[in-house]
Amino acid sequence: MGIVTLDEVTHYINGQQVKGENDKFGYVYNPSTGQRIATVPYASIKEVDETVQLAKKAAKRWGATSVGTRIQILFKFRELLVEHTEQLAKLIGKENGKTISDAKGEIGRGIESVDLAIGAPHLIKGEHSVNVGGDINAYSMKQPLGLVTCISPFNFPVMIPLAMSVMAVAVGNAMILKPSEKVPYSALFLSKLWEEAGLPDGVWNVVNGNKDTVNAIVTHKDVKAVSFVGSTKVAEVIYETATRHHKRVAAFGGGKNHMVIMPDADIDKVVDSFVGAAYGSAGQRCMAISVAMPVGKKTTELFTKKLRTKVEALKAGSYDDKDADFGALISNDAKQEILRAIDEAVNEGANIVVDGRNPKVENKEGFYLDATLLDHVTPDMNIYKEEVFGPVRVIVPVETLEKAIELINDHQLGNGATIFTNNGRSARIFTQEIEVGMTGVNVPIPIPVGYHNFGGWKDSRFGEGQMFGPDTARFFTKMKTVSERWFDWEDTTNETNFDFPSS
């Protein structure tokens, strides 16, 4: 397989790398160095329409291909992902900034979605009923939608495109992926893997672009479903726009994920779990733990003391630095936004326990912040109410488990929440009463494995679909029910019946 080089970004349309014709473009940066490494073309409305027409034709052919043939291609695609994990991880690191080890973990989680999709024949089986009445048989079938699109974010350049697209392809759809313009190379790399796996031209397409490109895709009459991951603000816009144009939509937004720490929890284990879940990927995860919520004064004091020591020891560094705990932020704009959030919190009364605003890194041009920890944070502060997509975390003490549940349930975001406890009753109360889509018990990041459904509640998700799990097969198919009767042609009896049919 040819290596995707870091000198030119193209679209990938109908099995070919295609240079953009539009005069609008953006830049790709290496976050670890701050250097610009490429120009990314933004597809025009005309280019989007041309891609749609080619993909629409491919979808018809692909949907008629036997499911066994489709799954054999997925098997090969999986083999190639495993074979090229090292190369792909380095590519992710260079354009995204996360460490290579973190990138490998992302690829591994993406492969889980491929594993699930390989089982698509079981998930799309219909049902059959014999002799439901009057010699009539009834059966159902799940058919592909046709052409669908996925709009993916910068923070998981491989895992999320795989989670949103592989099942769509497995059940017979064609796909247009619009990756974040900040990380286009990973998507192009996946395109080459699909090509080598034997996927027919036009089934998988990558179109780069800005919001105008996205709007052209999600409003196109021939695009039947839209999956999106990004900020809550944009997720809501995508949902409203796409549904207004009669699309099936699953739009995933941000999160503000809480970790409740009970007095009976092992604080050392809690601290280790919190640090990885909070600061991994420089905090650029929608399922990162954002809020530590220790229960009781004694728990708060002990947790804060031990956590401070751990956080102060964390090291930010280049994606290829094996000693780095996490990498750079995606852009300088992202860094400045986080700095403003810290300053605002301090002005509102928050206290800086660990200050990471002047990172101790060798390359000062990179988009780095060290780990930052705040306390004296209250629920009325923006630092608590809003998602901070960076290595900034807050401590919000509570007196009781009931108060913790109340605060979490009152929050507008509802991706995930977890509790650390050795008490089964506390865990049961928490998991039953908490109003979020994904809940953990003594698990730092309650992201389900690939064969369970992923999806938040409240303003963390708009629409009807899940990201992982068997629900993806439902989302990317449409149900058809057939009632079938065969006459005995030797029977010459004819009768007209005006009654409503029944069994």
N, C-alpha and C positions, 0 to 999 in steps of 0.2 A: 504493500500500500504506500502511495506517495505521502510524504510528510507535508502537513499543512504549514507553510512557512509564514514567518511573521513580517512579511514585507508588503502584503496587499490583502485587503479584505474585499471579498466579492459576495454576491448573492449565490445561492445554489438553487437552480431552477431546472426542473425536468432533467435531472441527472447531469447538469453542467454547471461549472462555476461561471457566473455571468457578471461582468463588470457593470456597475451602475451607469445609467444614462442621465440621471438627474444631476443638477448642479448643486444640490444640497448635500451636505456631508457633515460628519462629526469626527472626533478624534478618539483613538484608543491610547490609554496610558498604561505604563507599568507602575502600579501603585508603590512598589517597593523602592523605586528610584525617582518617581515623579516625572520620568521622561516620556515624551510622546513617541509611540512606536508604530502607529498606523493611522490611516484615514479610513473611515467607514462610510460607504455610500448610503444615502437615504432613498429608498424606493419611492418613485412617484405614483400617483393614482393610476397612470397608464401602465406602469410596470406591474403594479399589484393586479390589475385586471388581466394582463397577459399571463401572469403566473396562475391566477385563478382558473382561467380557461384551460390551460394545460393540465393543471392538477385535477380539474373536474373530469376531464377525459380519462386520466389515469385512475381516478377513483372508480369509475364504472368498470374498467377492466379488472382492477384489483379486487373489487367487491365480488366479482364473478369467479375469482380464483379460489380453488379449493382451500379450505381452512388448513388442511394438512400441509400444503405447499407454503402457505403463509407462515406456519409455525416453524417449518424447517429453516426458513430465512431468519427467523428470530433466534433459533439455536445458533446459527452461524454468527449473527450479530453479537450475541452474548460472548461467544468464544473470542471474538475480536476485541470486545471491551476489556476482557480479562488480559488478553495478550498485550494490549497497548495501554494498560493502566498507568505505567510509569511515565510514558510520553505524554499522555493526556493530563496527568496530574501536574506535570511541569508547565504545560500550556495554561492550565487553569491558574496556577500560581502566578505566572507572568502577567496575565491580563486581569486577574481578580485581586491578587495580593495575599491570598490565604497561603498558609504553609503547605508544602507538598504532602506531608502526612495527613493534614486535614483534607486536602483535595482527594487523596486516595480513599479516605473514609467516605467522602461524598460520592465518589464513583461506585464504591461498594454498595451504598444505599440505593443508588440508581439501578444497579444490577438486580436488586430485589424486585423492582418494577418489571424488569424483563422476565424474571422468573415467574411472576404472577401472570404476565401476558402469554407466556408459553402455555399456560393452562386455560387460555381463552376458549378452546372448544367446549370445555365443560361449562364455562360461565354463560355461553350464548346458546346453549341447548334450549329448544322449545319444549312445550308440554303437549300431551296428546290424550284425548278422551274418546273412547269408542262408544258408539251408539248413544249419543246424548239425547236422542229422541227421533223417531221416524226414520231410522236407518241413517242418521246423520252422524258423522264423526267431526270432532272439533280439535284443531291443533293451533299452536302459536309458533311464531318464528321471530327471531331477533335479527334485523337487517341493519347494515351499516347506514349511517346518516348520509355519507357521500364525502363532502369536503369539510374539514374542520380546521380550526386554528388554535395555536397555543402561543401566548405572549408571556415570556419568561423573564425573570429578574436577573440582576447581576450577581446576587450573592450565592446562587447555586447554579452555575452555568451548565452543569451536566445533570445533576440529580433531578431538578425540577422539569427540564425538557423531557427527560426519560419518563418521569412519573406522569406527566400530562399527555405524552404522545404515543408511547409504545403500545399501550392497550388499544388506542384509537386505530393504529395501523394493524394490529393483530386481528381486530374484528372486521377489517375490510375497508377502512376509510383512507383517504388521502389526507395529508397534513401539510399545512403551512406554518412553520415556526417563525415567530418574530422574536429573536433573542434581544436581550438588552444590548443597546448599541455600545455599551462599555465593554462587553465581553463577547465579541462575535466569533472569535477563533474556535472556541470550544464547540459551538454549533456547527461550524464548517468541518471540524474534525469528525463529529458524529455523522455528518453527511457522507464523508468518505468511508466510514465504517459500514454504513447502510449500503453504499454502492458496492463495496467489496463483498458484502454478505449476499448480494444478488437481488436486492430490492429493485423492482422495475422503476424506470425513469418516471418522474412526476408524482410518485406516491409520497415522497418526502421532499419538502422544499424549505429553503431558508431565505427569508426576505428581511434585510436589515432596514432600519428606519427610525423615524421620530414619531411624535404623536399624530402627525398627518398621515403617515403610513399606517399606523395602527387604526386610525379612524376609517381609512379606505378599506382595510381588511374586515373590520367588525361590522361595517355597514353594507358590505357587498352582498347582493341577493343570493349568491351561490354558496356562501359560507353558512353552514348549518349549525355549528356550535362553536363556542368560544370558551377557552380556559385561560385564566389570567392569574398571575401572582405578582403582587407589588404592594404599594402603600394602600391604606384604607381609603384615602381620598380618591386615588385613581381607580381602585377596585370598584367603588361605587359609581364612578363615571362610566367605566366599561360596562358594568351591569345595566345601568339605565340606557346607555346607547344601544347596546346589543339587543336587549329585550324589546326596545322600541322598534327594532328591525326584525323582530320575531325569531331571534336566535335562542338556542338553549345555552345557558351561561352558568359557569362556575367561576366566580371571581374571589380570590383569596386576598385579604388585606393584612394589616399589621397585627401585632400582639403586644400585650403587656403582661407577661407571665410571672406569676407569683410562686414563691416557695415558702410554705408555712413550716415553721420549725417548732415542734412541740417540746416541752421541758424534758420529756423522757427520751428524746432522740440522742444518738451518739454525735456530739458536736463535732468531733474530729472528722467523722465521715461526712457530716453535713457540709462542713467547710470545703473539704476536697471536692465534693459533688457540686457545690455552688460555684466554685471558681471555674471549673471546666465548662459548666453549663452557661455561665454568665459572660465569660470573656473569650471563649473559643470563637474563632473566625472574627476576632476583634469586635465581638458583639453584634455582628451583622447577620443575625438569624432571626426569623420571625418567631421561632420557638425558643429563643434564648431566655434564660431566667433573668428578668429585669428587676424584680422586687424581692428582697429577703424580708420575711414577715415573722420574726421570732415572737413567741408567745410568752409573756411574762418578763419582768425586769431582770431577773437572774439569767435567764436564757439570752436575753438581748445583750447584756454586758459580756458574757462569756463568748458568745458567737462573734460579736463585733471585735473583741480583742484578738481572737484567733484568726478571724478573717482578715483583719488589717495586716497581720504579719504575712499571710499568704499572698495577698494582693500586691503588697509592696515588692515582693520577690518576683513577680511576673515580668517576663521580658517580651517586648515587641521586637520584631525583626523581619528581615527579608524573607520572601517565600521559600528561598533555598537555604536558609539558616536553620540547621538541625537543632540548634539550641533555643530557637524562638518558640515561645508558647503560643503566640498568634502573630498575624501579619499586619499589613497596612490596611487603612481604609480605602475605599474604592476611588475617592477623588478628593481634591483639596476643598471643593465645595462641601462635600460631606463632612470633612474635618471642621470647617468653619461653622457649619450648622450645629455640630455637637458642642463646640466651644461656646457658642451663644446660649445653648441650652444649659450648660453648666453655670455660666455667668448669671443667667436669669434665675436659676434655682438658688444661688447664693444670695442674690438680691431679695429673694422672697423669704430667706431665713434658713436655708439649708446649710449644713456644715460639711466641709470637705474633710473626710477621714483620710483618704489617699488621693493625692493630686497628680494626675497624669498629663497635665496640660503642656508640660515641657518634657517631651519624651527623651529618654536616654538611648538614642540610636545613633549608629555611625553615619548613616545617610540622612542628612537633615532635609534633603529635597523630597524624600518620600512622604507619603500621606499618613504619618503615624500619630497616634496618641497612645500613651501608656494607660494602663488600667486605672480607673478612677472610681472612688467609692464615696457616697454621700450618706449622711444621716441627718436627723432632725427634719426629715421630709414628712410632709403631711398630705393627705389625699386631695387637698384643694390646689396643690402646686402643679404646674404644667409638667414638671419633670416626672411626676407620678401619673398624670393623666395621659400623657402622650408617649408614643413609642420613640425611644432614642436609639437609633441604629448605629451603635458604637459601643466602645468599652467603658460605659458609664452605668453604674448600678447603684441602687438606693436601698436603705434599710428603713422599714416602716414597722415599728414595734406595735403589738396589740396585747391586750390583757387576756383575751380568751379566744378559743377556737371559733366560737360563734361570731365574734367580732371580725375575725379574719375572713370567714365565709361571707359575712355581710359586705365587707369592703370589696372583696373580689367580685361578688355578684352585682355590686353597684357599678363596677367599671364598665365602660362602653365597649371595651375589647374583650374577647372571650376565646382566645386560641387555646391556651393551656394553663394548668396550675398543678402543683404537686405538694405533697405533705411528707415530711419526715417525722416518723413516730415509731415507737415500739408497741403502741396500743392499738389493737385491732378495732376497738369500738371507735376511736378517734378517726381511724382510716375509713371506716364504713360511713360514718357521719359525713366526712369530707367528700368522699366519692359520690355519695347519694345526693347531697345538697348543693354541691358546687355547680355553678352555671357557666361552664366552659365546654368546649368540644372534646378536649383531650386532657385526661387527668392521670396523675402519677402518684404512687405510694412508694416512697424511698427510691424513686427514680428521678434523676436530676432533670432530664428533658423528656417529657412524656410523648415523644414522637412514636407512633405505632410502627411496627414492622410493615414491610411492603404489602403483605396480604391482609392487613386490616385497614379500614377506612381512616383517612386523615381529613379533618375539617373543623374549623372553629365555629363559634356561635357569635351572635350579636354583630358588631361591626367588623368582625374579623373574617366574615365570609358573606358573600351575596350570591344568591342563586341556589341551584338544586344539587350540584354535584360534589363529590369528594375527590381528593387527589390520589391517594393510594387505594388499594383494596378492591374487592369485587364490584363495588358500586361504579367504578370506572367503565366496566363493560356495559352496564346499564346506560350510563351517561352518553356513550358514543354509539348506541344502537337505538333503533325504534322498533316497537313491538307491532306485529301484525298477527291478527287472529283469523283463521280460516275455518269456515263451516262447510263441510263437504258431504255430498250425497251422490250416490250412483244408482241410477234406475235399473230395474229389471225390465229390459226392453221387450220381453215377452208378455209383460203385464200391460194390457191396453186400457186399464181403468184410468180415467181422467177426472179430476175434481178441482174446482176452484174454491179456495178457502179464504175468507176475508177476516177471520179472527186473528188476533195478535199471536204470533207463533210462541209456543211453549213446549216443554218436554212432556 
